[in-house]
């Protein structure tokens, strides 16, 4: 009988942290629609006097949002640094378009990691927000 593989503690901790950020973000109210309206309420000092009802989940999200998004952006940039194309060195009849592989995981380019990031954060995602 084969023993079950143990999860790497660092990987498990990172997964839990990212899942916590995701849950906190999903519970918080989106300010996307309100931002345009609030921008018109800027006073002469450059601030908006806000009166609103915030749930506990909203306050939890807002308290850590800046730090968490900075960390998340840094993670994305590090993943992009790791997962980038390189010439696979194979023989091809199309010399203008050589076969590419990911420099980190060696999958054919674009690798699954890059595709997942592109699907989640690509430029066409902005229009859906």
C-alpha positions in Angstrom: 0.0 0.0 0.0 1.4 3.4 -1.0 1.5 6.1 1.6 -0.4 9.3 0.8 1.8 12.2 -0.4 2.2 14.9 2.2 1.6 18.5 1.1 4.6 20.8 1.3 3.9 23.0 4.3 5.1 26.2 2.5 2.9 25.5 -0.5 0.0 24.6 1.7 0.5 27.9 3.7 0.6 29.9 0.5 -2.6 28.2 -0.8 -4.4 28.9 2.5 -3.3 32.6 2.4 -4.5 33.0 -1.2 -7.8 31.3 -0.4 -8.2 33.6 2.6 -7.7 36.7 0.4 -10.2 35.3 -2.2 -12.8 34.6 0.5 -12.4 38.0 2.1 -12.6 39.7 -1.3 -15.7 37.8 -2.4 -17.5 38.7 0.9 -16.7 42.4 0.6 -18.9 44.8 -1.4 -17.6 46.0 -4.7 -16.9 49.7 -4.8 -16.6 49.7 -8.6 -19.9 51.3 -9.4 -19.7 53.8 -6.5 -16.2 55.0 -7.4 -17.4 57.1 -10.3 -20.2 58.6 -8.3 -17.8 59.3 -5.3 -15.2 61.0 -7.6 -17.7 63.7 -8.3 -18.0 64.4 -4.6 -14.3 65.3 -4.0 -14.1 68.4 -1.8 -11.6 71.3 -2.2 -9.1 69.3 -0.1 -9.2 66.3 -2.4 -11.3 64.1 -0.1 -14.8 62.6 -0.3 -16.8 62.9 2.9 -18.2 59.3 3.0 -21.2 58.2 4.9 -22.1 54.6 4.3 -22.9 51.4 6.0 -20.1 49.0 6.0 -20.4 45.3 7.0 -17.7 43.7 9.1 -16.5 41.8 6.0 -16.1 45.1 4.1 -13.9 46.5 6.9 -11.8 43.3 7.1 -11.3 43.5 3.3 -10.4 47.2 3.3 -8.1 46.9 6.2 -5.8 44.5 4.4 -6.5 45.2 0.8 -3.5 47.4 -0.1 -1.0 45.1 1.5 -2.5 41.9 0.1 -2.8 43.3 -3.4 0.8 44.5 -3.3 1.9 41.0 -2.3 -0.4 39.4 -4.9 1.0 41.7 -7.6 4.6 40.8 -6.5 3.7 37.1 -6.7 2.3 37.5 -10.2 5.5 39.4 -11.3 7.7 36.7 -9.9 5.7 34.0 -11.7 6.0 35.9 -14.9 9.8 36.1 -14.4 9.9 32.3 -13.9 7.5 31.3 -16.7 8.7 32.9 -19.9 9.4 31.5 -23.4 12.8 30.3 -24.7 13.8 28.6 -27.9 13.5 24.9 -27.5 16.3 24.3 -30.0 14.2 21.9 -32.0 14.3 21.5 -35.8 11.5 23.3 -37.5 10.7 24.2 -41.1 9.5 27.6 -40.0 12.6 29.4 -38.9 10.7 32.6 -38.3 8.6 30.9 -35.6 10.8 28.5 -33.7 9.4 26.0 -31.2 9.3 27.6 -27.8 9.3 26.1 -24.3 8.8 27.6 -20.9 12.2 28.3 -19.3 10.9 27.1 -15.9 8.6 24.2 -16.4 9.7 23.2 -20.0 6.1 22.9 -21.3 5.5 24.1 -24.8 4.9 27.8 -24.8 2.5 29.2 -23.6 2.8 26.9 -20.6 -0.2 26.1 -18.3 1.0 28.6 -15.7 1.2 31.5 -18.1 -2.1 30.5 -19.7 -3.8 30.5 -16.3 -2.4 33.9 -15.4 -3.3 35.3 -18.8 -6.8 34.0 -18.6 -7.2 35.5 -15.1 -5.4 38.8 -15.6 -5.2 39.4 -19.3 -6.2 42.8 -20.9 -9.6 41.5 -22.1 -10.5 40.8 -18.4 -10.6 44.6 -17.7 -13.6 45.1 -19.9 -15.6 42.6 -17.9 -15.1 44.6 -14.7 
